[in-house]
Amino acid sequence: MSFRYRGQLVDTLESEELCVCSPDRFIVASNLVFPGKSSYRLEKKMFIKVKLPWNVIIPAEAMDPNGHMIQTAVLTRLLDAFASKKATKDVGYFIALKSLEEIGEGRIRETTGEIVFPVVFSGITFKMFKGEIVRGVVHKVHKSGVFLRCGPCENVYLSHYKMPGYDYVGQGNPLFVNENMSRIQIGSTVRFVVLDIQWKEAEKEFIALASLEGINLGPF
């Protein structure tokens, strides 16, 4: 089944998918605040610039009979859908939608009457990679190690076995300290190397292992 809506061919469509194409790693510097998410202020991190094809669903009753508001309706629905996504294994955490690149031909779902528009947009995602050096902020301290928050990822584990020269001090506010009185405690910003990273499908979350074994690593 198909029809033309203000000069635009509208066909049936019974499925929707999110897929990924053309990721390109690059560096974004400065303090960034990302709309639609919790605010993260990052000094310099590795991000991924992506172009994503997506299907945007518009209820038939929301369509402007004259077709003037198609782009606005599509963009509004796309922003809502993007904000509700957390992360995927391939591209990491969804951070910011930059621009709507293309709106394809609309198709109608026979079962619901909804109109589905395939779109392509550019955006920014965040993902750590094994072997890269990044920064994180300590938010939990245990005798066995600490947990750091790196951007939207809150599960970066730094074991005490990977903190050469640091000893645990449990009195008062627990912390790790070395002979130079350098401290790793809640609120400390730490430069570390990513040892490994794992994707947890059920939680839509990454877990990373960190190490301070290397040059210029540690709190600062």
Beta strands, then each sheet from edge to edge (+ up, - down):
strand 1: 2-5
strand 2: 8-12
strand 3: 21-29
strand 4: 44-58
strand 5: 87-88
strand 6: 92-103
strand 7: 107-108
strand 8: 115-126
strand 9: 133-142
strand 10: 145-150
strand 11: 153-159
strand 12: 167-169
strand 13: 175-177
strand 14: 183-184
strand 15: 189-200
strand 16: 205-211
strand 17: 218-219
sheet 1: 1+ 2- 7- 8+ 4- 3+
sheet 2: 1+ 2- 7- 8+ 6- 5+
sheet 3: 17+ 15- 9+ 10- 11+ 16+
sheet 4: 12+ 13- 14+
end
